[in-house]
Amino acid sequence: MPPRDLPRPWDSPRPTSRNIPRPESAGKTTQLKAFADNLLKRLPEARDPPAIDTLHEELMKKLNNTHGFPNLPRGKSRSQRNELDRKGTDLWNLCMRLRRDEMPGEPPTRKRLLLRGRVFAFLMIDIARFWKVAEDARPEDWMPLADVVHLMRLALKAGKMCLDDCGAKFANMVFLKASNYSDLLGRLTQTMLEPDDLAECKRLESEYYILRTAMCWKEGNLNVADFMHDKGQPTIQTLDPSSAELLTEVLFEIGKDFSKKGDFKMAVKWLERAYDIINSQELDRLPRDALELRLSVCQAHIHALLGMNTPEASQKAHVLVSYVEQEVGEQPVVLLLRLELLQKAPAEVFDVEAYADILKHMVQRFNFSEAHFKLLIHHARKLHDKSPSMALRMVNGMLKSNIVSSGRDEWVERLVLLRLWMEESQRDSELAIDELMNVLRGVEENLTQPFGASAAVAALTIMWKKIEVNYNQGHFQLAEGWCRIALQSIFENGGPANRSRLCRKLILCALNRNNTEGARQIFHEMPGSARNETMTRYLMYKVALQSGDHDLAADCLERIGAGAAQDPNFLYACVLDAQRARDKICAGQAMKQLLERHEFNEDSPIHLPALLRSNIRIAVAAVEGEKGSARNACIEDVAGLFEQAAKAVQRDPKDKEGNRLFTVKELDWFCQNAYNLGLKNSSNWDLYPVLRLFASCLEIFNHYPSDLPTDSMVDLRFRTMFSHFVMAAGKISIARTEDNTAKQLQCYLDARKHVKAYDCLFQVQATAADALTKKDLNIKLAALLVFDFEAALALKDYDGLGEILQLARSCKDVRSWKAIGDLALGGKLPGDKLYSTLGIVVNEIWELESMKCDKLAKYTRCMFQAVRLLDAESGQKVILQAIGVAKSAKETPNPYPTEELEWLATTAFNQAVDCYNERRYEECHTWADLATNLAHYASDGGALERQCHEKRAKLDFDMK
């Protein structure tokens, strides 16, 4: 209960005197009252640090001055005494009330200010009420008993407060005053007092010595403390429960302090005193706090006895524990004391089972306090040092008890961490892992949420050690068990990264146990983001290799390749794994990904040409071993790899020393292999990959150094010319079947470029080639010119036809001219272009084949049929040429064929009739004249000519 306010001073009979008070004494009394009024006004408002510090400084100065202030003389007027006493009492009560009403968060200096204020109030009351009593004074001249008792009560309260708040200076000041009161009380007890008054005097005197003992202990004066304790001993036996509790508390604190310092002998001495005092009371009269104090004293006493570490002290401690157990039963405090007794036993006789049994009972009597929980944790660790298996059983019991369902999740976290820590030093077995799994599942069922992040990470850290140790030792089944424990939902706040790592470790364990299906199941149970992590996909690639699943391998490679731009290590590992597994398809796919995804530079650990060569070899070997669509896919890979090689050559990469990676030897390898593969498979493979090979060959050729030996350069040119030949022919072939007009025209354009490139090289190579080689090159050029002519027609490059025909003349290849003629006839040329082109074609064929008249007549008919409707003038020129040929051949053994001549003449005359019908009379006359002149050379005795004259005569040109 908080201290009650002091009563107002009562009127006490005091001896009178005629002495007049001294002026200086009256002045100081006035100062005290004035300062008290000042305090009464300012104390309630002094709540901020500056105000508190200012007032505290003023109060300290006044206290130092007031300490030596003389008490008021006995002759002082009653009103002055009462006024000073009243001011002191008001100040005391105000300080008490302010202390009770203290708000949270107030500065600690305010508490000191209020304490100093109460000391000042006590000194004021002392000055007002106390006067010295001579040794030989008569009892009627002594101070009234009520005043002495009142002052002693105030002194004890103020002194105890000073002791509690470490105010030794002010405690001495107060107890110096209290010593005077003690002397008076001693003298008063010798008089005829009422029993109640006598008991009160003895109680106050006992409490005085108790507090003096405490003050001496705090000051380190142990001899004086012993003296004070012994001096108050006669009255101790008559203490009431309240005073006994106070004295016990003081002695208890002294004993505890000695225990902390390790002076157990002195601790036992003072704790025995405390125990004897509290034990001297009737237990049923002691309040609850006093009973708890008694138990605490007993505990501390037993602890100090055990600290002495002597057989006699240990035996005494055993007796005390048994006594407490008889008194309170098997309470936690008794169990704790029994634990301490056991711990002091020598190691060779330590009773582990008894220790574990006590802890088991402590778990059963858990009182859901933090202190009790920490105690259990502490002793669980101690038990683990003695018997790990028993400690495991104890913690398992705690995890199965109502501690888990208490709502204190942090306790459960600490228990699980302790359990895992204990398991860390144990040898693993499937049975132990299963037991732990069952315990954690039970914990999980009783929790409403998973562990916090810090606890989950700490638990996972411990479990990772177990996982790694077992995995490295080849105990994959045990490592898998620990992984599954770590994946329990109570640890999910350990973070997705940790869960991903655990799943990957499970996949590794399954791989090492050849359990590919188990690995797949784990993979499919992982979150999507974790499944697509590079490391996860790499492990699944290994699973795919082990199970021969090429689809899974390809999918994993695609995912791995997505992150390989800067770090090719995973893809490189995939290549090595596939090679070790002798899986050419997967090895090729991995190399392909490595080439496509990784940005090679001078710091790259991989030699790019070597990687390309290895990849190509694997891809070519895969072509030979596959059929159907798989074979076609491998062929595409081969072509793609050579294209990548060509692009790499274009970049001209260098190593750290600045040397070119693609040396002439490397270029030869890629160029020759692309050429040979294309040549070898030109009839076996689809046209597109063949053309891609030759295109790569041509690209690589462009990057050869210019200072090659002559022989090497000649060989390269021949190979290049043939590549251009194949490319041109292939592009024409594709164009002929292409439905998309834009793509078709592009193919024709590409073909013309290759023809031009071939021709340029031909001009260089033909001069140095032998006759046979030159003939072969010429035949190829002639064929290419036919392709060029076709492409020019498709691209409507009619102005370029003349250049093509000019080149064709130099080839002197009649077959190419015939082909050009056929193309011209079907090429939808403008009339004039068609006439001039066909004229050149016919003339060249005439010269090259010594063409007879009958064949020439057929060409003439074809020309006329092609141009007559497009361009009348060109058609008329063809008839004029036919007239000349017929005239020249009339007297020869091979005259112009009658059928051809009749057809030309008839067609020409019909053309005249058409012009007549359209009233183009001038053109009609021209056509009629040409038809009649041509008919003149018919070998029919002039019949055709007469017929033409007759029909012409029937035309009435005068009609309008």
ZIDA-V869410 format. One record per pair of residues at least 6 apart in sequence whose ideal C-beta (glycine too) atoms are under 7 Angstrom apart, sorted by the first residue. I is the first residue (numbers start at 0). J is the second residue. If there is no record, write none. Layout:
BEGIN
i:I j:J
i:I j:J
END
This chain:
BEGIN
i:1 j:99
i:2 j:95
i:2 j:156
i:4 j:92
i:4 j:95
i:5 j:88
i:5 j:91
i:5 j:92
i:7 j:85
i:7 j:88
i:8 j:81
i:8 j:84
i:8 j:85
i:8 j:88
i:9 j:145
i:11 j:143
i:11 j:145
i:11 j:146
i:13 j:73
i:13 j:77
i:14 j:73
i:14 j:140
i:16 j:73
i:16 j:74
i:18 j:72
i:18 j:74
i:20 j:72
i:20 j:75
i:27 j:68
i:28 j:79
i:28 j:83
i:31 j:65
i:31 j:83
i:31 j:123
i:32 j:82
i:32 j:83
i:32 j:86
i:34 j:61
i:35 j:86
i:35 j:87
i:35 j:90
i:35 j:123
i:38 j:90
i:38 j:116
i:39 j:89
i:39 j:90
i:39 j:93
i:41 j:54
i:42 j:93
i:42 j:97
i:42 j:116
i:43 j:97
i:45 j:51
i:45 j:54
i:45 j:112
i:46 j:105
i:46 j:109
i:48 j:106
i:48 j:108
i:51 j:106
i:51 j:108
i:51 j:109
i:51 j:112
i:52 j:108
i:54 j:112
i:55 j:108
i:55 j:111
i:55 j:112
i:55 j:115
i:58 j:112
i:58 j:115
i:58 j:116
i:58 j:119
i:59 j:115
i:61 j:119
i:62 j:115
i:62 j:118
i:62 j:119
i:65 j:119
i:65 j:122
i:66 j:172
i:68 j:126
i:70 j:125
i:70 j:126
i:70 j:129
i:70 j:130
i:71 j:79
i:71 j:80
i:71 j:126
i:71 j:127
i:73 j:130
i:80 j:127
i:83 j:123
i:83 j:126
i:83 j:127
i:84 j:124
i:84 j:127
i:84 j:128
i:86 j:123
i:87 j:120
i:87 j:123
i:87 j:124
i:87 j:127
i:88 j:124
i:90 j:116
i:90 j:119
i:90 j:120
i:90 j:123
i:91 j:117
i:91 j:120
i:91 j:121
i:94 j:113
i:94 j:116
i:94 j:117
i:94 j:120
i:97 j:113
i:98 j:113
i:114 j:160
i:114 j:164
i:114 j:166
i:117 j:157
i:117 j:160
i:118 j:157
i:118 j:169
i:118 j:173
i:121 j:153
i:121 j:154
i:121 j:157
i:121 j:173
i:124 j:150
i:124 j:153
i:125 j:150
i:125 j:176
i:128 j:146
i:128 j:150
i:129 j:142
i:129 j:150
i:129 j:179
i:130 j:142
i:132 j:140
i:132 j:141
i:132 j:142
i:132 j:183
i:138 j:190
i:142 j:183
i:144 j:187
i:144 j:196
i:147 j:180
i:147 j:183
i:147 j:184
i:147 j:187
i:148 j:199
i:148 j:203
i:150 j:180
i:151 j:177
i:151 j:180
i:151 j:184
i:151 j:203
i:151 j:207
i:152 j:203
i:154 j:173
i:154 j:176
i:154 j:177
i:154 j:180
i:155 j:177
i:155 j:203
i:155 j:206
i:155 j:207
i:155 j:210
i:157 j:173
i:158 j:170
i:158 j:173
i:158 j:174
i:158 j:177
i:158 j:210
i:159 j:210
i:161 j:169
i:161 j:170
i:161 j:173
i:162 j:170
i:162 j:210
i:162 j:213
i:162 j:214
i:162 j:217
i:167 j:217
i:167 j:218
i:170 j:214
i:174 j:211
i:174 j:214
i:177 j:207
i:181 j:204
i:181 j:207
i:184 j:200
i:184 j:203
i:184 j:204
i:185 j:204
i:187 j:200
i:188 j:197
i:188 j:200
i:188 j:201
i:201 j:234
i:201 j:237
i:202 j:238
i:202 j:239
i:202 j:242
i:204 j:234
i:205 j:231
i:205 j:234
i:205 j:235
i:205 j:238
i:205 j:242
i:206 j:242
i:206 j:245
i:208 j:227
i:208 j:230
i:208 j:231
i:209 j:231
i:209 j:245
i:209 j:246
i:209 j:249
i:211 j:227
i:212 j:224
i:212 j:227
i:212 j:228
i:212 j:249
i:213 j:249
i:215 j:223
i:215 j:224
i:215 j:227
i:216 j:224
i:216 j:253
i:228 j:272
i:235 j:246
i:235 j:276
i:236 j:279
i:238 j:246
i:240 j:280
i:240 j:284
i:240 j:285
i:240 j:289
i:243 j:276
i:243 j:277
i:243 j:279
i:243 j:280
i:244 j:289
i:244 j:292
i:246 j:276
i:247 j:273
i:247 j:276
i:247 j:277
i:247 j:292
i:247 j:296
i:248 j:292
i:250 j:269
i:250 j:272
i:250 j:273
i:250 j:276
i:251 j:270
i:251 j:273
i:251 j:292
i:251 j:295
i:251 j:296
i:251 j:299
i:253 j:269
i:254 j:266
i:254 j:269
i:254 j:270
i:254 j:273
i:254 j:299
i:254 j:303
i:255 j:299
i:257 j:265
i:257 j:266
i:257 j:269
i:258 j:266
i:258 j:299
i:258 j:302
i:258 j:303
i:258 j:306
i:263 j:303
i:263 j:306
i:263 j:307
i:264 j:307
i:266 j:303
i:267 j:300
i:267 j:303
i:267 j:304
i:267 j:307
i:270 j:296
i:270 j:299
i:270 j:300
i:270 j:303
i:271 j:300
i:273 j:296
i:274 j:296
i:274 j:297
i:274 j:300
i:277 j:289
i:277 j:292
i:277 j:293
i:277 j:296
i:294 j:332
i:297 j:319
i:297 j:323
i:298 j:332
i:298 j:336
i:300 j:319
i:301 j:316
i:301 j:319
i:301 j:320
i:301 j:336
i:301 j:339
i:302 j:339
i:304 j:312
i:304 j:313
i:304 j:315
i:304 j:316
i:305 j:313
i:305 j:316
i:305 j:339
i:305 j:343
i:313 j:343
i:316 j:340
i:317 j:340
i:320 j:333
i:320 j:336
i:320 j:337
i:320 j:340
i:323 j:333
i:323 j:336
i:324 j:333
i:327 j:333
i:329 j:360
i:331 j:361
i:331 j:364
i:331 j:366
i:331 j:371
i:334 j:357
i:334 j:360
i:334 j:361
i:335 j:374
i:337 j:357
i:338 j:354
i:338 j:357
i:338 j:378
i:341 j:350
i:341 j:353
i:341 j:354
i:349 j:385
i:351 j:385
i:351 j:386
i:351 j:389
i:354 j:382
i:354 j:385
i:355 j:382
i:355 j:386
i:355 j:389
i:355 j:393
i:358 j:378
i:358 j:379
i:358 j:382
i:358 j:393
i:359 j:393
i:359 j:396
i:361 j:375
i:362 j:375
i:362 j:396
i:362 j:397
i:362 j:400
i:365 j:371
i:365 j:400
i:365 j:402
i:367 j:405
i:372 j:410
i:375 j:397
i:376 j:413
i:376 j:417
i:379 j:390
i:379 j:393
i:379 j:394
i:379 j:417
i:382 j:389
i:382 j:390
i:382 j:393
i:383 j:390
i:383 j:421
i:387 j:421
i:387 j:424
i:387 j:425
i:390 j:421
i:391 j:421
i:394 j:414
i:394 j:417
i:394 j:418
i:394 j:421
i:395 j:438
i:397 j:414
i:398 j:414
i:398 j:418
i:398 j:438
i:398 j:442
i:399 j:441
i:402 j:410
i:403 j:411
i:403 j:442
i:403 j:445
i:404 j:445
i:408 j:446
i:411 j:442
i:411 j:446
i:412 j:450
i:412 j:451
i:412 j:454
i:415 j:442
i:415 j:458
i:416 j:454
i:416 j:457
i:416 j:458
i:419 j:458
i:419 j:461
i:419 j:462
i:420 j:461
i:422 j:435
i:423 j:461
i:423 j:464
i:423 j:465
i:425 j:431
i:427 j:465
i:427 j:469
i:427 j:474
i:427 j:477
i:429 j:476
i:429 j:477
i:429 j:480
i:432 j:477
i:432 j:480
i:432 j:481
i:432 j:484
i:435 j:484
i:436 j:484
i:439 j:484
i:439 j:487
i:439 j:489
i:442 j:489
i:443 j:487
i:443 j:488
i:443 j:489
i:446 j:489
i:449 j:455
i:449 j:488
i:449 j:489
i:449 j:490
i:449 j:491
i:449 j:492
i:450 j:458
i:450 j:489
i:450 j:490
i:450 j:492
i:451 j:492
i:452 j:492
i:455 j:490
i:455 j:492
i:455 j:493
i:456 j:493
i:458 j:490
i:459 j:485
i:459 j:490
i:459 j:493
i:459 j:497
i:462 j:481
i:462 j:484
i:462 j:485
i:465 j:481
i:466 j:478
i:466 j:481
i:466 j:482
i:466 j:504
i:469 j:477
i:469 j:478
i:469 j:481
i:470 j:478
i:470 j:504
i:470 j:508
i:475 j:508
i:475 j:511
i:475 j:512
i:478 j:504
i:478 j:508
i:479 j:505
i:479 j:508
i:482 j:501
i:482 j:504
i:482 j:505
i:485 j:501
i:486 j:498
i:486 j:501
i:491 j:498
i:495 j:529
i:499 j:529
i:499 j:532
i:499 j:535
i:502 j:521
i:502 j:525
i:502 j:529
i:503 j:534
i:503 j:535
i:503 j:538
i:505 j:521
i:506 j:518
i:506 j:521
i:506 j:522
i:506 j:538
i:506 j:542
i:507 j:538
i:509 j:517
i:509 j:518
i:509 j:521
i:510 j:518
i:510 j:541
i:510 j:542
i:510 j:545
i:515 j:542
i:515 j:545
i:515 j:546
i:518 j:542
i:519 j:542
i:522 j:530
i:522 j:539
i:525 j:535
i:529 j:535
i:531 j:558
i:533 j:559
i:533 j:562
i:533 j:569
i:536 j:555
i:536 j:558
i:536 j:559
i:537 j:559
i:537 j:569
i:537 j:572
i:537 j:573
i:539 j:551
i:539 j:555
i:540 j:552
i:540 j:555
i:540 j:556
i:540 j:559
i:540 j:573
i:541 j:576
i:543 j:551
i:543 j:552
i:543 j:555
i:544 j:552
i:544 j:576
i:544 j:577
i:544 j:580
i:544 j:582
i:544 j:585
i:549 j:584
i:549 j:585
i:552 j:585
i:552 j:588
i:553 j:588
i:556 j:573
i:556 j:588
i:556 j:589
i:556 j:592
i:559 j:569
i:559 j:570
i:559 j:573
i:559 j:592
i:560 j:570
i:560 j:592
i:560 j:595
i:560 j:596
i:563 j:569
i:563 j:570
i:563 j:592
i:563 j:593
i:563 j:596
i:563 j:597
i:564 j:596
i:564 j:597
i:564 j:598
i:567 j:593
i:567 j:597
i:567 j:605
i:570 j:589
i:570 j:592
i:570 j:593
i:570 j:596
i:570 j:597
i:571 j:593
i:571 j:605
i:573 j:589
i:574 j:586
i:574 j:589
i:574 j:590
i:574 j:593
i:577 j:585
i:577 j:586
i:577 j:589
i:578 j:586
i:583 j:617
i:583 j:620
i:583 j:621
i:584 j:621
i:586 j:617
i:587 j:614
i:587 j:617
i:587 j:618
i:587 j:621
i:587 j:636
i:590 j:610
i:590 j:613
i:590 j:614
i:590 j:617
i:591 j:614
i:591 j:636
i:591 j:640
i:593 j:610
i:594 j:610
i:594 j:611
i:594 j:614
i:594 j:643
i:599 j:605
i:599 j:607
i:599 j:652
i:601 j:653
i:601 j:654
i:601 j:655
i:607 j:647
i:607 j:652
i:607 j:660
i:608 j:660
i:608 j:661
i:608 j:665
i:611 j:640
i:611 j:643
i:611 j:644
i:611 j:647
i:612 j:668
i:614 j:640
i:615 j:637
i:615 j:640
i:615 j:641
i:615 j:672
i:618 j:633
i:618 j:636
i:618 j:637
i:618 j:640
i:619 j:637
i:621 j:633
i:622 j:630
i:622 j:633
i:622 j:634
i:622 j:637
i:625 j:633
i:634 j:684
i:634 j:688
i:635 j:688
i:637 j:676
i:637 j:688
i:638 j:688
i:638 j:691
i:638 j:692
i:641 j:669
i:641 j:673
i:641 j:692
i:641 j:695
i:642 j:691
i:642 j:695
i:644 j:669
i:644 j:695
i:645 j:695
i:645 j:698
i:645 j:699
i:648 j:661
i:648 j:666
i:648 j:699
i:648 j:702
i:649 j:698
i:649 j:702
i:651 j:659
i:652 j:660
i:653 j:659
i:653 j:660
i:654 j:660
i:663 j:703
i:663 j:704
i:666 j:699
i:666 j:702
i:666 j:703
i:669 j:699
i:670 j:696
i:670 j:699
i:670 j:700
i:673 j:692
i:673 j:695
i:673 j:696
i:674 j:696
i:674 j:718
i:674 j:722
i:676 j:692
i:677 j:689
i:677 j:692
i:677 j:693
i:677 j:725
i:680 j:689
i:681 j:689
i:686 j:729
i:686 j:732
i:686 j:733
i:689 j:729
i:690 j:726
i:690 j:729
i:693 j:722
i:693 j:725
i:693 j:726
i:694 j:726
i:696 j:722
i:697 j:719
i:697 j:722
i:700 j:715
i:700 j:719
i:703 j:715
i:713 j:767
i:716 j:760
i:716 j:763
i:716 j:764
i:717 j:764
i:719 j:760
i:720 j:757
i:720 j:760
i:720 j:761
i:720 j:764
i:720 j:776
i:723 j:753
i:723 j:756
i:723 j:757
i:724 j:757
i:724 j:779
i:724 j:783
i:726 j:753
i:727 j:750
i:727 j:753
i:727 j:754
i:727 j:757
i:727 j:783
i:727 j:786
i:728 j:786
i:730 j:746
i:730 j:749
i:730 j:750
i:730 j:753
i:731 j:750
i:731 j:786
i:731 j:789
i:731 j:790
i:733 j:746
i:734 j:743
i:734 j:746
i:734 j:747
i:734 j:750
i:737 j:743
i:737 j:746
i:744 j:793
i:744 j:794
i:747 j:790
i:747 j:793
i:747 j:794
i:748 j:794
i:750 j:786
i:750 j:790
i:751 j:787
i:751 j:790
i:754 j:783
i:754 j:786
i:754 j:787
i:757 j:780
i:757 j:783
i:758 j:780
i:758 j:806
i:761 j:776
i:761 j:780
i:764 j:776
i:765 j:773
i:765 j:776
i:768 j:776
i:777 j:810
i:778 j:812
i:780 j:810
i:781 j:807
i:781 j:810
i:781 j:812
i:781 j:815
i:782 j:815
i:784 j:803
i:784 j:806
i:784 j:807
i:784 j:810
i:784 j:815
i:785 j:815
i:785 j:818
i:785 j:819
i:787 j:803
i:788 j:800
i:788 j:803
i:788 j:819
i:788 j:822
i:789 j:822
i:791 j:799
i:791 j:800
i:791 j:803
i:792 j:822
i:792 j:826
i:797 j:828
i:797 j:829
i:797 j:832
i:800 j:832
i:800 j:836
i:804 j:836
i:804 j:839
i:807 j:815
i:807 j:816
i:807 j:819
i:808 j:843
i:811 j:847
i:813 j:844
i:813 j:847
i:813 j:848
i:816 j:840
i:816 j:843
i:816 j:844
i:816 j:847
i:817 j:844
i:819 j:840
i:820 j:837
i:820 j:840
i:823 j:833
i:823 j:836
i:823 j:837
i:823 j:840
i:824 j:861
i:824 j:865
i:828 j:836
i:829 j:869
i:830 j:866
i:830 j:869
i:830 j:870
i:830 j:873
i:831 j:870
i:831 j:873
i:833 j:865
i:833 j:866
i:833 j:869
i:834 j:866
i:834 j:870
i:834 j:873
i:834 j:876
i:837 j:862
i:837 j:865
i:841 j:858
i:841 j:862
i:844 j:850
i:845 j:855
i:851 j:893
i:852 j:884
i:852 j:888
i:852 j:893
i:852 j:894
i:852 j:895
i:853 j:893
i:853 j:896
i:855 j:884
i:856 j:895
i:856 j:896
i:856 j:899
i:857 j:899
i:859 j:877
i:859 j:880
i:859 j:881
i:860 j:899
i:860 j:902
i:860 j:903
i:862 j:877
i:863 j:874
i:863 j:877
i:863 j:878
i:863 j:903
i:866 j:873
i:866 j:874
i:866 j:877
i:867 j:874
i:867 j:910
i:871 j:922
i:875 j:925
i:875 j:929
i:878 j:903
i:878 j:907
i:878 j:929
i:878 j:933
i:879 j:929
i:881 j:903
i:881 j:933
i:882 j:932
i:882 j:933
i:884 j:895
i:885 j:895
i:885 j:900
i:885 j:933
i:885 j:936
i:886 j:936
i:888 j:894
i:888 j:895
i:889 j:936
i:894 j:938
i:895 j:936
i:897 j:937
i:897 j:938
i:897 j:939
i:900 j:933
i:900 j:936
i:900 j:937
i:901 j:937
i:901 j:943
i:903 j:933
i:904 j:930
i:904 j:933
i:904 j:934
i:904 j:943
i:904 j:947
i:907 j:926
i:907 j:929
i:907 j:930
i:907 j:933
i:908 j:926
i:908 j:927
i:908 j:930
i:908 j:947
i:908 j:950
i:910 j:926
i:911 j:923
i:911 j:926
i:911 j:927
i:911 j:930
i:914 j:922
i:914 j:923
i:914 j:926
i:915 j:923
i:915 j:954
i:920 j:956
i:927 j:951
i:930 j:947
i:931 j:944
i:931 j:947
i:931 j:948
i:931 j:951
i:934 j:943
i:934 j:944
i:934 j:947
i:935 j:944
i:937 j:943
i:937 j:944
END
